[in-house]
Amino acid sequence: MDEFSAIAPDLPEPFRLLIKQTVDSTNDEVRRLADQGMPEGLIVITDHQTQGRGRRGAAWFSPPGESLAFSVLLRPDVPKALWPRLALVAGLAVAEALEEYIPLVGIKWPNDVWAGGKKIAGILVEAGRDFAVVGIGLNVNTLAFPDEVAQTATSLALEMGREVPRAEMLAAIIRRLSLRRHQIGTEFGEIINSIRLRCVLTGQDVSLTAASGPLSGTVEGISPQGELLLRTTAGLQPLLQADEVRITGHSGQTAT
Ligand code: BTN
């Protein structure tokens, strides 16, 4: 992981790297350090997560040497009610960083990042008492995926046809995150506009699991507050959270 030490001096303030050979989950490592009072900007990055987690407790596949698995400690200076916006910010930062290499990076609300119709990155944002952890898993140079995700996952190398230095990609994400993280307050409209441009769900028929239970309908877009606007037989429903969002058709595309 020496490649990452080389970019450390180029990271914007207050971001700094803690490189770990192995860790249970970078999110958990950041959480432990944050609980001990670590200032914001810490990035824990590893090649081996023994318990890498996705959303809904799913395992996260992150092959050593090929992918990026890291977590960033933030202590936002806006009311905690606004912190969930960081999930959208992180997805946008990753999409924008990828666009330095490939065109047309999509965001599948809330924050899966898509390229070529497949998932290229996943984000897990968790909050502690006075901090937030932004966990990012990005498929950089992976060329083959396990059977379970082979049809739905892609990597930057597969989309570009060549490998990209992981440290260069990490630095690009941190630069974007460093700028975008300040926009969760009064400038959130900037985030929403940029997400709308990349939203792969708008205009699609979807099924999903909302807090109230399963729903299906057509996505009309993203509200100014970052909610998914779902047109159902009962009317237009703004959803703050939803899981298992599946595109069921309309555009002829079927994906999860
Ligand atoms: C998802 O799409 O389900 C989210 C995946 C998030 C994976 C990253 S890898 C780094 C960080 N540490 C974890 O345990 N999870 C996140």
py3Dmol code that shows the C-alpha trace and the ligand (Angstrom):
import py3Dmol

protein = """\
ATOM      1  CA  MET A   1       0.000   0.000   0.000  1.00  0.00           C
ATOM      2  CA  ASP A   2       3.048   2.269  -0.383  1.00  0.00           C
ATOM      3  CA  GLU A   3       1.381   3.879  -3.381  1.00  0.00           C
ATOM      4  CA  PHE A   4      -0.972   5.687  -0.983  1.00  0.00           C
ATOM      5  CA  SER A   5       1.817   7.265   1.096  1.00  0.00           C
ATOM      6  CA  ALA A   6       2.910   9.096  -2.045  1.00  0.00           C
ATOM      7  CA  ILE A   7      -0.331  11.080  -2.353  1.00  0.00           C
ATOM      8  CA  ALA A   8      -0.568  11.979   1.357  1.00  0.00           C
ATOM      9  CA  PRO A   9       1.134  15.396   0.957  1.00  0.00           C
ATOM     10  CA  ASP A  10      -1.263  16.352  -1.848  1.00  0.00           C
ATOM     11  CA  LEU A  11      -4.485  15.821   0.100  1.00  0.00           C
ATOM     12  CA  PRO A  12      -6.385  19.008   0.995  1.00  0.00           C
ATOM     13  CA  GLU A  13      -6.527  20.052   4.652  1.00  0.00           C
ATOM     14  CA  PRO A  14      -7.666  18.511   7.004  1.00  0.00           C
ATOM     15  CA  PHE A  15      -7.553  15.162   5.205  1.00  0.00           C
ATOM     16  CA  ARG A  16      -4.834  12.681   6.168  1.00  0.00           C
ATOM     17  CA  LEU A  17      -4.302   8.976   5.653  1.00  0.00           C
ATOM     18  CA  LEU A  18      -4.064   6.123   8.107  1.00  0.00           C
ATOM     19  CA  ILE A  19      -3.003   3.065   6.111  1.00  0.00           C
ATOM     20  CA  LYS A  20      -3.896  -0.273   7.718  1.00  0.00           C
ATOM     21  CA  GLN A  21      -2.790  -3.638   6.347  1.00  0.00           C
ATOM     22  CA  THR A  22      -5.902  -5.287   7.697  1.00  0.00           C
ATOM     23  CA  VAL A  23      -8.952  -4.128   9.644  1.00  0.00           C
ATOM     24  CA  ASP A  24     -12.424  -5.484  10.410  1.00  0.00           C
ATOM     25  CA  SER A  25     -14.213  -2.640   8.624  1.00  0.00           C
ATOM     26  CA  THR A  26     -12.748   0.786   7.873  1.00  0.00           C
ATOM     27  CA  ASN A  27     -16.058   2.285   9.065  1.00  0.00           C
ATOM     28  CA  ASP A  28     -15.637   0.558  12.435  1.00  0.00           C
ATOM     29  CA  GLU A  29     -11.986   1.625  12.729  1.00  0.00           C
ATOM     30  CA  VAL A  30     -12.879   5.260  12.071  1.00  0.00           C
ATOM     31  CA  ARG A  31     -15.751   5.040  14.541  1.00  0.00           C
ATOM     32  CA  ARG A  32     -13.420   3.744  17.283  1.00  0.00           C
ATOM     33  CA  LEU A  33     -10.880   6.530  16.642  1.00  0.00           C
ATOM     34  CA  ALA A  34     -13.636   9.166  16.484  1.00  0.00           C
ATOM     35  CA  ASP A  35     -14.962   7.981  19.847  1.00  0.00           C
ATOM     36  CA  GLN A  36     -11.460   8.640  21.227  1.00  0.00           C
ATOM     37  CA  GLY A  37     -11.646  12.241  19.982  1.00  0.00           C
ATOM     38  CA  MET A  38      -9.782  12.041  16.648  1.00  0.00           C
ATOM     39  CA  PRO A  39     -10.278  15.305  14.705  1.00  0.00           C
ATOM     40  CA  GLU A  40     -12.124  15.272  11.384  1.00  0.00           C
ATOM     41  CA  GLY A  41     -10.358  14.524   8.126  1.00  0.00           C
ATOM     42  CA  LEU A  42      -8.940  11.128   9.083  1.00  0.00           C
ATOM     43  CA  ILE A  43      -9.089   8.607   6.226  1.00  0.00           C
ATOM     44  CA  VAL A  44      -8.625   4.945   7.105  1.00  0.00           C
ATOM     45  CA  ILE A  45      -7.725   2.858   4.063  1.00  0.00           C
ATOM     46  CA  THR A  46      -6.976  -0.846   3.883  1.00  0.00           C
ATOM     47  CA  ASP A  47      -6.441  -3.728   1.501  1.00  0.00           C
ATOM     48  CA  HIS A  48      -8.030  -6.330   3.788  1.00  0.00           C
ATOM     49  CA  GLN A  49     -11.386  -5.856   5.472  1.00  0.00           C
ATOM     50  CA  THR A  50     -12.354  -8.963   7.405  1.00  0.00           C
ATOM     51  CA  GLN A  51     -15.890  -7.647   7.967  1.00  0.00           C
ATOM     52  CA  GLY A  52     -16.431  -5.110   5.191  1.00  0.00           C
ATOM     53  CA  ARG A  53     -20.087  -4.113   5.270  1.00  0.00           C
ATOM     54  CA  GLY A  54     -22.555  -2.849   2.731  1.00  0.00           C
ATOM     55  CA  ARG A  55     -25.924  -1.284   3.369  1.00  0.00           C
ATOM     56  CA  ARG A  56     -28.505  -3.524   5.067  1.00  0.00           C
ATOM     57  CA  GLY A  57     -25.647  -5.545   6.615  1.00  0.00           C
ATOM     58  CA  ALA A  58     -24.640  -7.211   3.328  1.00  0.00           C
ATOM     59  CA  ALA A  59     -21.005  -8.247   2.936  1.00  0.00           C
ATOM     60  CA  TRP A  60     -18.856  -6.034   0.701  1.00  0.00           C
ATOM     61  CA  PHE A  61     -16.482  -7.703  -1.801  1.00  0.00           C
ATOM     62  CA  SER A  62     -13.226  -5.748  -1.968  1.00  0.00           C
ATOM     63  CA  PRO A  63     -10.300  -7.647  -3.482  1.00  0.00           C
ATOM     64  CA  PRO A  64      -6.841  -6.613  -2.179  1.00  0.00           C
ATOM     65  CA  GLY A  65      -4.774  -4.527  -4.560  1.00  0.00           C
ATOM     66  CA  GLU A  66      -7.643  -3.948  -6.997  1.00  0.00           C
ATOM     67  CA  SER A  67     -10.245  -1.869  -5.249  1.00  0.00           C
ATOM     68  CA  LEU A  68     -10.503   1.061  -2.886  1.00  0.00           C
ATOM     69  CA  ALA A  69     -12.009   0.517   0.568  1.00  0.00           C
ATOM     70  CA  PHE A  70     -11.753   3.504   2.860  1.00  0.00           C
ATOM     71  CA  SER A  71     -13.680   5.594   5.371  1.00  0.00           C
ATOM     72  CA  VAL A  72     -13.530   9.293   6.128  1.00  0.00           C
ATOM     73  CA  LEU A  73     -14.202  10.924   9.497  1.00  0.00           C
ATOM     74  CA  LEU A  74     -16.252  14.132   9.342  1.00  0.00           C
ATOM     75  CA  ARG A  75     -17.571  16.387  12.072  1.00  0.00           C
ATOM     76  CA  PRO A  76     -20.054  18.581  10.173  1.00  0.00           C
ATOM     77  CA  ASP A  77     -20.790  22.005  11.648  1.00  0.00           C
ATOM     78  CA  VAL A  78     -24.467  21.955  10.649  1.00  0.00           C
ATOM     79  CA  PRO A  79     -27.436  20.573  12.635  1.00  0.00           C
ATOM     80  CA  LYS A  80     -27.350  16.772  12.862  1.00  0.00           C
ATOM     81  CA  ALA A  81     -30.702  16.563  11.105  1.00  0.00           C
ATOM     82  CA  LEU A  82     -28.829  17.561   7.922  1.00  0.00           C
ATOM     83  CA  TRP A  83     -26.096  14.927   8.204  1.00  0.00           C
ATOM     84  CA  PRO A  84     -27.991  12.257   6.193  1.00  0.00           C
ATOM     85  CA  ARG A  85     -27.308  14.572   3.234  1.00  0.00           C
ATOM     86  CA  LEU A  86     -23.687  13.385   3.403  1.00  0.00           C
ATOM     87  CA  ALA A  87     -24.822  10.117   1.817  1.00  0.00           C
ATOM     88  CA  LEU A  88     -25.858  12.048  -1.303  1.00  0.00           C
ATOM     89  CA  VAL A  89     -22.725  14.198  -1.182  1.00  0.00           C
ATOM     90  CA  ALA A  90     -20.468  11.140  -1.048  1.00  0.00           C
ATOM     91  CA  GLY A  91     -22.155   9.506  -4.049  1.00  0.00           C
ATOM     92  CA  LEU A  92     -21.824  12.726  -6.015  1.00  0.00           C
ATOM     93  CA  ALA A  93     -18.152  13.164  -5.043  1.00  0.00           C
ATOM     94  CA  VAL A  94     -17.360   9.640  -6.258  1.00  0.00           C
ATOM     95  CA  ALA A  95     -19.317  10.160  -9.496  1.00  0.00           C
ATOM     96  CA  GLU A  96     -17.534  13.444 -10.203  1.00  0.00           C
ATOM     97  CA  ALA A  97     -14.114  11.925  -9.458  1.00  0.00           C
ATOM     98  CA  LEU A  98     -14.859   9.026 -11.830  1.00  0.00           C
ATOM     99  CA  GLU A  99     -15.845  11.524 -14.516  1.00  0.00           C
ATOM    100  CA  GLU A 100     -12.206  12.633 -14.603  1.00  0.00           C
ATOM    101  CA  TYR A 101     -11.676   9.233 -16.309  1.00  0.00           C
ATOM    102  CA  ILE A 102     -14.966   8.122 -17.889  1.00  0.00           C
ATOM    103  CA  PRO A 103     -18.056   9.966 -19.125  1.00  0.00           C
ATOM    104  CA  LEU A 104     -21.645   9.518 -17.991  1.00  0.00           C
ATOM    105  CA  VAL A 105     -21.365   8.292 -14.438  1.00  0.00           C
ATOM    106  CA  GLY A 106     -24.810   7.667 -12.966  1.00  0.00           C
ATOM    107  CA  ILE A 107     -26.148   7.874  -9.443  1.00  0.00           C
ATOM    108  CA  LYS A 108     -28.761   5.372  -8.382  1.00  0.00           C
ATOM    109  CA  TRP A 109     -30.449   7.208  -5.521  1.00  0.00           C
ATOM    110  CA  PRO A 110     -29.500   7.475  -2.796  1.00  0.00           C
ATOM    111  CA  ASN A 111     -25.827   6.782  -3.463  1.00  0.00           C
ATOM    112  CA  ASP A 112     -24.921   3.764  -5.553  1.00  0.00           C
ATOM    113  CA  VAL A 113     -22.624   4.904  -8.320  1.00  0.00           C
ATOM    114  CA  TRP A 114     -23.195   3.396 -11.753  1.00  0.00           C
ATOM    115  CA  ALA A 115     -21.142   3.153 -14.910  1.00  0.00           C
ATOM    116  CA  GLY A 116     -22.164   1.335 -18.054  1.00  0.00           C
ATOM    117  CA  GLY A 117     -25.470   0.321 -16.425  1.00  0.00           C
ATOM    118  CA  LYS A 118     -23.728  -1.497 -13.543  1.00  0.00           C
ATOM    119  CA  LYS A 119     -22.682  -0.654  -9.993  1.00  0.00           C
ATOM    120  CA  ILE A 120     -19.111   0.613  -9.680  1.00  0.00           C
ATOM    121  CA  ALA A 121     -19.135   1.988  -6.115  1.00  0.00           C
ATOM    122  CA  GLY A 122     -21.116   1.687  -2.896  1.00  0.00           C
ATOM    123  CA  ILE A 123     -21.300   4.071   0.032  1.00  0.00           C
ATOM    124  CA  LEU A 124     -22.130   3.474   3.670  1.00  0.00           C
ATOM    125  CA  VAL A 125     -22.578   6.594   5.811  1.00  0.00           C
ATOM    126  CA  GLU A 126     -22.983   6.090   9.545  1.00  0.00           C
ATOM    127  CA  ALA A 127     -23.343   8.663  12.311  1.00  0.00           C
ATOM    128  CA  GLY A 128     -21.944   8.616  15.820  1.00  0.00           C
ATOM    129  CA  ARG A 129     -22.779  11.024  18.639  1.00  0.00           C
ATOM    130  CA  ASP A 130     -20.704  13.918  17.270  1.00  0.00           C
ATOM    131  CA  PHE A 131     -19.255  12.579  14.036  1.00  0.00           C
ATOM    132  CA  ALA A 132     -20.135  10.950  10.732  1.00  0.00           C
ATOM    133  CA  VAL A 133     -18.275   8.162   8.947  1.00  0.00           C
ATOM    134  CA  VAL A 134     -18.352   8.123   5.154  1.00  0.00           C
ATOM    135  CA  GLY A 135     -17.370   4.643   3.944  1.00  0.00           C
ATOM    136  CA  ILE A 136     -16.612   4.196   0.263  1.00  0.00           C
ATOM    137  CA  GLY A 137     -15.988   1.015  -1.695  1.00  0.00           C
ATOM    138  CA  LEU A 138     -14.963   1.509  -5.334  1.00  0.00           C
ATOM    139  CA  ASN A 139     -14.105  -1.143  -7.908  1.00  0.00           C
ATOM    140  CA  VAL A 140     -10.995   0.288  -9.554  1.00  0.00           C
ATOM    141  CA  ASN A 141      -8.977  -2.406 -11.312  1.00  0.00           C
ATOM    142  CA  THR A 142     -11.093  -5.522 -10.728  1.00  0.00           C
ATOM    143  CA  LEU A 143     -11.552  -7.505 -13.940  1.00  0.00           C
ATOM    144  CA  ALA A 144     -13.608 -10.457 -12.622  1.00  0.00           C
ATOM    145  CA  PHE A 145     -16.336 -10.455  -9.969  1.00  0.00           C
ATOM    146  CA  PRO A 146     -17.850 -13.294  -7.920  1.00  0.00           C
ATOM    147  CA  ASP A 147     -20.842 -15.007  -9.574  1.00  0.00           C
ATOM    148  CA  GLU A 148     -23.374 -13.301  -7.271  1.00  0.00           C
ATOM    149  CA  VAL A 149     -22.513  -9.836  -8.575  1.00  0.00           C
ATOM    150  CA  ALA A 150     -20.944 -10.620 -11.966  1.00  0.00           C
ATOM    151  CA  GLN A 151     -24.021  -9.383 -13.854  1.00  0.00           C
ATOM    152  CA  THR A 152     -24.491  -6.203 -11.831  1.00  0.00           C
ATOM    153  CA  ALA A 153     -20.976  -4.971 -10.953  1.00  0.00           C
ATOM    154  CA  THR A 154     -18.320  -3.197 -12.983  1.00  0.00           C
ATOM    155  CA  SER A 155     -14.981  -1.480 -12.385  1.00  0.00           C
ATOM    156  CA  LEU A 156     -13.169   1.560 -13.690  1.00  0.00           C
ATOM    157  CA  ALA A 157     -10.686  -0.679 -15.525  1.00  0.00           C
ATOM    158  CA  LEU A 158     -13.516  -2.584 -17.230  1.00  0.00           C
ATOM    159  CA  GLU A 159     -15.174   0.678 -18.305  1.00  0.00           C
ATOM    160  CA  MET A 160     -11.928   2.304 -19.478  1.00  0.00           C
ATOM    161  CA  GLY A 161     -10.070  -0.650 -20.907  1.00  0.00           C
ATOM    162  CA  ARG A 162      -6.982   0.163 -18.840  1.00  0.00           C
ATOM    163  CA  GLU A 163      -5.908   0.161 -15.227  1.00  0.00           C
ATOM    164  CA  VAL A 164      -5.843   3.335 -13.144  1.00  0.00           C
ATOM    165  CA  PRO A 165      -3.540   3.928 -10.148  1.00  0.00           C
ATOM    166  CA  ARG A 166      -5.720   3.514  -7.045  1.00  0.00           C
ATOM    167  CA  ALA A 167      -3.981   6.317  -5.168  1.00  0.00           C
ATOM    168  CA  GLU A 168      -4.723   8.761  -7.996  1.00  0.00           C
ATOM    169  CA  MET A 169      -8.393   7.764  -7.841  1.00  0.00           C
ATOM    170  CA  LEU A 170      -8.467   8.153  -4.051  1.00  0.00           C
ATOM    171  CA  ALA A 171      -6.984  11.656  -4.281  1.00  0.00           C
ATOM    172  CA  ALA A 172      -9.603  12.639  -6.882  1.00  0.00           C
ATOM    173  CA  ILE A 173     -12.448  11.493  -4.587  1.00  0.00           C
ATOM    174  CA  ILE A 174     -11.040  13.323  -1.565  1.00  0.00           C
ATOM    175  CA  ARG A 175     -10.673  16.540  -3.579  1.00  0.00           C
ATOM    176  CA  ARG A 176     -14.360  16.354  -4.596  1.00  0.00           C
ATOM    177  CA  LEU A 177     -15.530  15.386  -1.113  1.00  0.00           C
ATOM    178  CA  SER A 178     -13.518  18.223   0.366  1.00  0.00           C
ATOM    179  CA  LEU A 179     -15.407  20.739  -1.790  1.00  0.00           C
ATOM    180  CA  ARG A 180     -18.873  19.172  -1.717  1.00  0.00           C
ATOM    181  CA  ARG A 181     -19.065  18.408   2.024  1.00  0.00           C
ATOM    182  CA  HIS A 182     -19.544  22.090   2.805  1.00  0.00           C
ATOM    183  CA  GLN A 183     -22.714  22.185   0.700  1.00  0.00           C
ATOM    184  CA  ILE A 184     -24.996  20.139   2.987  1.00  0.00           C
ATOM    185  CA  GLY A 185     -26.337  23.352   4.561  1.00  0.00           C
ATOM    186  CA  THR A 186     -27.502  26.376   2.622  1.00  0.00           C
ATOM    187  CA  GLU A 187     -25.945  25.265  -0.676  1.00  0.00           C
ATOM    188  CA  PHE A 188     -27.684  21.876  -0.791  1.00  0.00           C
ATOM    189  CA  GLY A 189     -29.468  22.944  -3.983  1.00  0.00           C
ATOM    190  CA  GLU A 190     -26.094  22.696  -5.765  1.00  0.00           C
ATOM    191  CA  ILE A 191     -25.818  19.071  -4.678  1.00  0.00           C
ATOM    192  CA  ILE A 192     -29.373  18.242  -5.747  1.00  0.00           C
ATOM    193  CA  ASN A 193     -28.960  19.818  -9.183  1.00  0.00           C
ATOM    194  CA  SER A 194     -25.780  17.855  -9.775  1.00  0.00           C
ATOM    195  CA  ILE A 195     -27.410  14.610  -8.626  1.00  0.00           C
ATOM    196  CA  ARG A 196     -30.467  15.205 -10.831  1.00  0.00           C
ATOM    197  CA  LEU A 197     -28.180  15.380 -13.886  1.00  0.00           C
ATOM    198  CA  ARG A 198     -26.867  11.907 -13.089  1.00  0.00           C
ATOM    199  CA  CYS A 199     -29.942  10.220 -11.578  1.00  0.00           C
ATOM    200  CA  VAL A 200     -30.460   6.858 -13.317  1.00  0.00           C
ATOM    201  CA  LEU A 201     -33.897   6.331 -11.737  1.00  0.00           C
ATOM    202  CA  THR A 202     -35.732   9.375 -13.094  1.00  0.00           C
ATOM    203  CA  GLY A 203     -38.433   8.296 -15.534  1.00  0.00           C
ATOM    204  CA  GLN A 204     -38.068   4.638 -14.582  1.00  0.00           C
ATOM    205  CA  ASP A 205     -40.640   2.255 -13.168  1.00  0.00           C
ATOM    206  CA  VAL A 206     -39.293   0.857  -9.917  1.00  0.00           C
ATOM    207  CA  SER A 207     -40.192  -1.364  -6.993  1.00  0.00           C
ATOM    208  CA  LEU A 208     -38.656  -0.675  -3.604  1.00  0.00           C
ATOM    209  CA  THR A 209     -39.024  -1.151   0.119  1.00  0.00           C
ATOM    210  CA  ALA A 210     -39.938   2.070   1.934  1.00  0.00           C
ATOM    211  CA  ALA A 211     -40.297   2.582   5.689  1.00  0.00           C
ATOM    212  CA  SER A 212     -44.038   1.924   5.230  1.00  0.00           C
ATOM    213  CA  GLY A 213     -43.465  -1.307   3.247  1.00  0.00           C
ATOM    214  CA  PRO A 214     -43.136  -2.339  -0.405  1.00  0.00           C
ATOM    215  CA  LEU A 215     -44.048   0.242  -3.039  1.00  0.00           C
ATOM    216  CA  SER A 216     -43.925   0.464  -6.791  1.00  0.00           C
ATOM    217  CA  GLY A 217     -44.361   3.356  -9.161  1.00  0.00           C
ATOM    218  CA  THR A 218     -42.567   5.717 -11.501  1.00  0.00           C
ATOM    219  CA  VAL A 219     -39.707   7.924 -10.324  1.00  0.00           C
ATOM    220  CA  GLU A 220     -40.372  11.582 -11.140  1.00  0.00           C
ATOM    221  CA  GLY A 221     -37.072  12.856  -9.764  1.00  0.00           C
ATOM    222  CA  ILE A 222     -35.389  14.083  -6.600  1.00  0.00           C
ATOM    223  CA  SER A 223     -36.961  16.718  -4.319  1.00  0.00           C
ATOM    224  CA  PRO A 224     -35.051  19.826  -3.135  1.00  0.00           C
ATOM    225  CA  GLN A 225     -34.550  17.974   0.183  1.00  0.00           C
ATOM    226  CA  GLY A 226     -33.002  14.939  -1.528  1.00  0.00           C
ATOM    227  CA  GLU A 227     -36.059  12.686  -1.342  1.00  0.00           C
ATOM    228  CA  LEU A 228     -36.953  10.271  -4.124  1.00  0.00           C
ATOM    229  CA  LEU A 229     -40.220  11.386  -5.738  1.00  0.00           C
ATOM    230  CA  LEU A 230     -42.234   8.257  -6.509  1.00  0.00           C
ATOM    231  CA  ARG A 231     -45.519   8.471  -8.394  1.00  0.00           C
ATOM    232  CA  THR A 232     -47.716   5.600  -7.159  1.00  0.00           C
ATOM    233  CA  THR A 233     -51.416   4.852  -7.598  1.00  0.00           C
ATOM    234  CA  ALA A 234     -51.893   6.684  -4.261  1.00  0.00           C
ATOM    235  CA  GLY A 235     -50.202   9.869  -5.534  1.00  0.00           C
ATOM    236  CA  LEU A 236     -46.736  11.422  -5.427  1.00  0.00           C
ATOM    237  CA  GLN A 237     -44.759  10.118  -2.473  1.00  0.00           C
ATOM    238  CA  PRO A 238     -41.504  11.774  -1.322  1.00  0.00           C
ATOM    239  CA  LEU A 239     -39.300   9.053   0.175  1.00  0.00           C
ATOM    240  CA  LEU A 240     -36.472   9.961   2.511  1.00  0.00           C
ATOM    241  CA  GLN A 241     -35.202   6.393   2.617  1.00  0.00           C
ATOM    242  CA  ALA A 242     -35.785   3.230   0.625  1.00  0.00           C
ATOM    243  CA  ASP A 243     -34.039  -0.092   0.153  1.00  0.00           C
ATOM    244  CA  GLU A 244     -33.879  -2.648  -2.614  1.00  0.00           C
ATOM    245  CA  VAL A 245     -34.727  -0.154  -5.312  1.00  0.00           C
ATOM    246  CA  ARG A 246     -35.189  -2.174  -8.509  1.00  0.00           C
ATOM    247  CA  ILE A 247     -35.792  -0.851 -11.955  1.00  0.00           C
ATOM    248  CA  THR A 248     -38.678  -2.904 -13.287  1.00  0.00           C
ATOM    249  CA  GLY A 249     -38.854  -1.542 -16.786  1.00  0.00           C
ATOM    250  CA  HIS A 250     -40.215   1.275 -18.889  1.00  0.00           C
ATOM    251  CA  SER A 251     -36.900   2.089 -20.507  1.00  0.00           C
ATOM    252  CA  GLY A 252     -36.391  -1.542 -21.448  1.00  0.00           C
ATOM    253  CA  GLN A 253     -33.628  -1.845 -18.852  1.00  0.00           C
ATOM    254  CA  THR A 254     -33.746  -4.298 -15.965  1.00  0.00           C
ATOM    255  CA  ALA A 255     -31.250  -3.863 -13.194  1.00  0.00           C
ATOM    256  CA  THR A 256     -31.017  -3.729  -9.432  1.00  0.00           C
TER     257      THR A 256
END
"""
ligand_1 = """\
16
BTN
C -23.240 -0.662 -0.366
O -23.359 -0.375 -1.538
O -23.940 -1.556 0.147
C -22.240 0.083 0.486
C -20.867 -0.526 0.433
C -19.855 0.211 1.287
C -18.526 -0.494 1.356
C -17.469 0.346 2.008
S -15.856 -0.336 1.822
C -15.220 0.801 2.986
C -16.252 0.945 4.084
N -16.078 -0.065 5.121
C -17.107 -0.913 5.175
O -17.208 -1.865 5.966
N -18.029 -0.568 4.252
C -17.630 0.611 3.500
"""
view = py3Dmol.view(width=600, height=400)
view.addModel(protein, "pdb")
view.setStyle({"model": 0}, {"cartoon": {"style": "trace"}})
view.addModel(ligand_1, "xyz")
view.setStyle({"model": 1}, {"stick": {}})
view.zoomTo()
view.show()
